[in-house]
Amino acid sequence: MSGGAVSTCRLDRLLANLGYGSRREIEILARHGRIKLDGAALREIGRVPLSPEFAARMTVDGEVLDPLPGLVVMMHKPLGVTCSHKEAGPLVYRLLPERWRRRDPAISTVGRLDKETSGLLLLTDDGALLHRIISPRKKIAKIYRAKLDGALNGDEAAVFASGAMMLEGEDKPLLPAGLEVLGPSEARVTIVEGRYHQVRRMFAAVGNHVVALHREALGGLKLDEDLAPGEFRLLDAKEIAAIFLSPAGEPS
């Protein structure tokens, strides 16, 4: 924090938590001069500052140190991959650098997109931030583009916005949702809940079927247009704050 004491951590513990190896393996890296600070070998295992500024000065095997804990990643989730650590088949975590998958605390998806949904997916190792984003109390907008099997009939916007819409198998109505018509069989949908397959089930409830679903934005944060499916990048503090804004840029 600006103006306050900077937290410190033993170098071997820090690098082990970042996935570079066991603490014993980190000691060996240091002994062989493979860990450097400002270009000079850092052979002693001592305490180091936990600050991005310090991390930017350190290299391991000639590469800048991985991001410190507290990272938030924007990924363009492609079709056909699952937001899971355990399920069979392609997983979103395998799109990340192999070392990142050994980090402690672990990186987790912020909510989930199903296998057949593409678009904006956040991942983080900050548990408090994750729970803040997915908290129902925050009512953070999730914006999707949906392509439908059949033509819109014209009354979907009113039904979605009513606050009385029920999904099959549930006994609590949905909160009001927005719908913007983009074409005869295409719409942009804004929801503030995260019920199971919610957008798909909403259209099923009005007699239609979603054939393609893509998440464009979360709160005031939009998916980068130049981020190809499967690509990702780190978010800065301003972009993380945008998650908690409305799509119009106002506090949620």
Buried (B, 14 or more C-beta within 10 A) or exposed (E): EEEEEEEBBBBBBBBBBBBBBEBEEBBEBBEEEBBBBEEEEBBEBEEBBBEEEBBEBBBBEEEEBBBBBBBBBBBBBBBEBBBBEEEEEBBBBEBBEEEBBBBEEEBBBBBBBEBEBBBBBBBBBBEEBBEBBBEEEBEBBBBBBBBBEEEBEEEBBEBBBEEEBEBEEEEEEBBBBBBEEEEEBBBBBBBBEEBEBBBBBBBBBBEBEBBBBBBBBBBBBBBEEEBEBEEBEEBEEEBBBBBBBBBEEEEB
